[in-house]
Amino acid sequence: MKIYQVGESVRDELLGQATNDIGYVVIGSSVSEMKQNGFRRVGKFFPVFLHPENHNEYTLARKKIATGNGKTEYIFDTTVTLEDDLKCRDFTVNALAKDPETGVIIDPFNGQEDLRQKIIRHVDEKGFSDDPVRAVRMCRLAAQLGFQIAPETTALTNSLLEKGAFKKIPGERIWGEFRKALNTQHFDSFLEMMHMSGVLKAVLPDVDKLWDMPEKEKYHPEGNSGAHTLLTIRASDQKDPLVTFALMLHDIGKTRTKKEILPSHHGHEINGIPVIKRICYRLKAPAKFRDFALLCCQNHMNFFRIQEMRIGTLYDFLKKVTNNFQDLATFERFAEVCRCDNYGRAVELTPEEKEKHNKSLQICRDTIQKTRGVNITAMPNFKNLFTDKGMEGKIREYIIQRIQ
């Protein structure tokens, strides 16, 4: 048995970056031997094991073989070499191994040179073609590292696009790459690269269509809804995954605007509801991402009307975006989406526009605080309230009177 550190952790170490996910490959061993040495198997399809003490992941070396009819499968046995295993990996910068005992780097596919040149290049054409989600990962990795994509990898991606290969990718695997991108500081670059490469159109055509939607130059000199979406993501300082995901979809209803009213987008906040549901179903995105994106899509335009709202309308609006005034964290995230939507334009806001935004936000916070401070038990005839069919309306009326 011989053990090597492999993959992204080796890459990150060579780049001088911190790494939390250290993986190892085991050469010349078997499932039974790993178990005998105290390793606990956790991989359902691949023989992945956890170390008995440090709980790091150890995987038996793999090799891809043809099984006929154009299909392939992996084998795991003592004949598989380290180079066989590295050839199965996605990109040359990830097809690296390090001998923990000597510190020697094993690099059969010139990954270190691609690191120096800042290039993302596929290792094996067939391996890339057999797993098209690697094209999504290509965009994520290029955005994360600030690298360029090799011309031959771009050509291969274009070939897969022409063949319609991306229709076969399970939604949860696409979401896996999106989720990783959402956890970085570079989701805007990832989304832009997905659009520019054509991969976004293949996997999420509704999102890609944003770049085809014209905007009114007065409000959006950037020209189209896709460019505006990127600017809103860049305007966020928090880089909260929920906020970023909602920003990607907050204007998705504009893709359903009728041609005769363009470049206006009246009703886009309502038109976006079924589109978001369809996208999240496709991605198998967690409910919290779907629900927050829906909340922002439906309500973000109302934030710009705060100062014109009557107190009852304001109360009803804030009740929606705070889950009945109980979820202040969701409100602050929603407020950040609205701020980024306001600031995400190809022109700087005027001092008056900034002041209006800040005043609207303060009105919301003050109203939420006052509402949470109302004691409904002080209502007249409170003891008999819960037998009244109009209970909810009376509570609303009482709270509005108190905060007014």
SVG drawing of the C-alpha trace seen along z (x, -y; Angstrom):
<svg xmlns="http://www.w3.org/2000/svg" viewBox="-67 -65 79 73">
<polyline fill="none" stroke="black" stroke-width="0.4" points="0.0,0.0 1.2,-3.5 -0.6,-6.7 -0.4,-10.1 -2.1,-13.4 -4.0,-14.4 -6.2,-16.9 -7.3,-20.3 -5.4,-20.4 -2.1,-19.9 -3.0,-22.6 -3.9,-25.0 -0.7,-24.4 1.3,-25.1 -0.7,-28.4 0.1,-29.3 -3.6,-29.2 -5.2,-27.7 -7.0,-24.3 -9.5,-22.6 -10.3,-19.6 -7.2,-17.3 -7.8,-14.1 -5.6,-11.0 -5.4,-8.2 -4.3,-4.7 -2.3,-2.7 -2.0,1.1 -4.7,1.8 -8.2,3.3 -11.4,2.7 -10.7,5.6 -7.2,4.4 -8.5,0.9 -11.1,2.2 -8.5,4.4 -6.4,1.3 -9.3,-0.4 -10.6,-2.6 -14.4,-3.1 -16.0,-3.0 -18.4,-5.9 -18.5,-5.9 -21.6,-4.4 -20.3,-4.0 -16.6,-4.7 -14.5,-3.0 -14.0,-6.1 -12.8,-5.6 -12.3,-7.7 -9.1,-7.5 -9.7,-6.0 -8.0,-8.9 -8.0,-12.1 -11.1,-11.3 -9.5,-12.5 -10.8,-10.9 -8.8,-8.1 -9.9,-6.7 -8.7,-3.6 -7.0,-4.4 -9.3,-4.1 -8.9,-3.4 -11.5,-3.9 -12.1,-1.0 -14.4,-0.5 -17.2,2.1 -18.7,2.0 -21.4,0.0 -19.4,-3.2 -19.8,-2.9 -17.1,-2.9 -16.8,-2.1 -14.2,-2.3 -12.1,0.5 -10.4,0.5 -7.7,3.1 -4.0,3.5 -3.0,3.1 -4.2,-0.5 -1.3,-3.0 -1.1,-6.5 -1.0,-7.9 -4.1,-5.8 -5.9,-7.6 -4.7,-11.0 -5.8,-10.6 -9.4,-10.2 -9.3,-13.6 -10.9,-16.7 -8.2,-19.3 -4.5,-19.2 -4.2,-21.6 -6.1,-19.0 -4.3,-16.0 -1.4,-16.4 -0.2,-14.2 2.3,-14.7 4.3,-12.0 3.7,-12.9 7.0,-11.2 9.3,-13.0 7.2,-16.1 7.9,-15.2 5.1,-16.4 3.9,-13.9 2.7,-15.7 2.2,-13.5 0.0,-16.0 2.0,-19.3 -0.5,-20.7 2.3,-22.8 3.0,-24.6 -0.7,-25.3 -0.8,-26.7 2.1,-29.0 0.3,-30.0 -3.0,-30.3 -4.8,-27.9 -7.7,-25.5 -7.1,-22.5 -8.9,-19.2 -6.9,-16.0 -8.6,-13.5 -11.1,-14.3 -13.2,-11.2 -13.3,-11.7 -14.5,-15.3 -17.1,-14.3 -18.4,-11.5 -19.1,-13.9 -20.3,-17.2 -20.8,-18.7 -17.1,-19.3 -17.8,-22.2 -19.8,-23.8 -16.9,-23.1 -14.5,-24.5 -16.3,-27.9 -16.4,-27.7 -12.7,-26.9 -11.7,-29.5 -13.7,-32.2 -12.4,-31.1 -8.8,-31.1 -8.9,-33.9 -7.6,-31.6 -8.2,-31.4 -9.6,-28.3 -7.4,-26.5 -8.5,-26.8 -8.8,-23.0 -11.0,-22.8 -13.2,-25.6 -13.4,-23.8 -14.3,-20.5 -17.0,-22.4 -18.5,-23.8 -18.6,-20.3 -20.5,-19.1 -22.9,-22.0 -23.6,-21.2 -24.4,-17.6 -26.8,-18.6 -24.8,-16.7 -25.8,-19.0 -29.4,-17.9 -28.3,-14.7 -26.7,-16.3 -28.8,-15.6 -29.9,-18.9 -28.4,-18.1 -24.9,-17.9 -25.4,-21.3 -26.6,-22.6 -23.4,-21.1 -21.2,-23.3 -23.5,-26.4 -23.4,-25.8 -19.6,-25.8 -19.5,-28.9 -22.0,-30.7 -19.6,-30.0 -16.8,-32.0 -16.3,-35.7 -16.5,-35.3 -20.0,-34.1 -20.4,-37.1 -17.4,-35.9 -18.7,-32.4 -22.1,-33.4 -20.5,-35.6 -18.2,-32.9 -21.1,-30.4 -23.0,-32.9 -20.0,-33.6 -19.1,-30.0 -22.7,-29.0 -22.9,-26.5 -25.5,-28.7 -27.8,-28.6 -27.6,-24.8 -28.2,-24.1 -30.3,-27.2 -31.7,-28.8 -34.1,-31.0 -31.2,-32.7 -29.2,-33.0 -32.2,-34.8 -31.6,-37.8 -28.9,-39.0 -31.5,-39.2 -33.8,-41.5 -33.3,-45.2 -33.7,-47.7 -34.6,-51.4 -31.4,-53.4 -32.6,-56.0 -32.5,-53.5 -30.1,-50.9 -27.4,-52.3 -25.8,-48.9 -28.3,-47.9 -29.8,-44.5 -31.1,-42.5 -28.1,-40.1 -25.6,-42.9 -27.7,-44.5 -27.8,-41.1 -24.0,-40.9 -23.8,-44.4 -26.2,-43.7 -24.1,-40.7 -20.9,-42.8 -22.6,-45.4 -23.0,-43.0 -20.3,-43.2 -21.7,-40.3 -21.4,-37.5 -24.1,-35.6 -25.1,-32.6 -28.8,-33.2 -28.5,-36.8 -26.4,-36.0 -28.8,-33.4 -31.7,-35.7 -29.9,-38.4 -29.3,-36.1 -33.1,-35.5 -34.7,-38.7 -35.4,-40.0 -35.9,-36.6 -39.6,-37.6 -38.3,-40.1 -37.6,-37.1 -41.3,-36.7 -42.0,-40.3 -44.1,-40.7 -42.2,-42.2 -44.7,-45.0 -44.0,-46.6 -40.2,-46.4 -38.0,-47.9 -40.6,-48.3 -41.0,-45.2 -44.3,-45.8 -45.3,-42.9 -42.0,-41.2 -42.1,-40.5 -45.2,-38.3 -44.0,-36.8 -40.9,-35.6 -42.6,-33.3 -43.2,-30.3 -39.8,-30.7 -38.0,-30.6 -40.0,-27.5 -39.0,-25.8 -35.3,-26.7 -35.1,-25.5 -36.9,-22.3 -34.4,-21.7 -31.4,-22.4 -33.0,-20.5 -32.1,-23.6 -32.8,-23.5 -36.2,-25.0 -34.5,-27.9 -32.9,-29.1 -36.1,-28.8 -38.3,-30.4 -35.9,-33.4 -35.6,-33.9 -39.4,-33.9 -39.7,-36.4 -37.2,-38.8 -38.7,-38.5 -42.2,-39.2 -41.4,-42.1 -38.3,-43.9 -40.1,-46.5 -42.2,-47.5 -39.0,-48.6 -38.8,-51.6 -42.3,-52.7 -41.7,-52.7 -42.0,-56.4 -45.3,-56.6 -46.9,-53.8 -49.7,-54.3 -49.1,-52.8 -51.4,-49.8 -49.7,-49.0 -46.3,-49.3 -47.3,-47.0 -48.6,-44.3 -45.4,-44.6 -43.1,-44.2 -45.2,-41.3 -44.4,-39.4 -40.7,-40.0 -40.2,-39.3 -42.3,-36.2 -44.9,-38.0 -42.1,-40.1 -40.3,-37.1 -37.4,-36.6 -35.2,-39.8 -32.3,-38.0 -34.4,-37.3 -35.4,-41.0 -31.8,-42.1 -31.0,-39.8 -34.0,-41.1 -32.8,-44.7 -29.4,-43.8 -31.0,-42.4 -32.9,-45.7 -29.8,-47.7 -27.8,-45.8 -30.7,-46.1 -30.6,-49.8 -26.8,-50.2 -26.3,-47.6 -26.3,-49.9 -23.6,-51.2 -23.9,-54.7 -23.3,-55.8 -26.3,-56.8 -26.7,-60.5 -26.5,-61.6 -30.3,-62.2 -30.9,-58.6 -28.6,-57.2 -30.4,-59.3 -33.8,-58.1 -32.6,-54.4 -31.2,-54.9 -34.4,-56.7 -36.6,-53.9 -34.5,-51.3 -34.7,-53.3 -38.5,-53.6 -38.7,-49.8 -36.4,-49.1 -38.3,-51.7 -41.7,-50.2 -40.5,-46.6 -39.2,-47.7 -42.4,-49.5 -44.5,-46.6 -42.6,-44.1 -43.0,-46.3 -46.8,-46.4 -48.5,-44.4 -51.7,-42.9 -52.8,-41.7 -53.5,-45.4 -56.3,-45.3 -59.8,-46.1 -61.7,-42.8 -58.6,-40.8 -59.8,-37.8 -62.7,-37.3 -60.7,-38.0 -59.9,-34.4 -63.6,-33.6 -64.1,-36.4 -64.1,-35.4 -62.6,-38.8 -59.7,-38.3 -56.8,-38.7 -58.3,-41.9 -58.8,-43.4 -55.2,-42.6 -53.9,-44.2 -56.0,-47.3 -54.9,-47.6 -51.2,-47.2 -51.4,-49.8 -53.1,-52.3 -50.4,-51.7 -47.4,-52.1 -49.0,-55.1"/>
</svg>
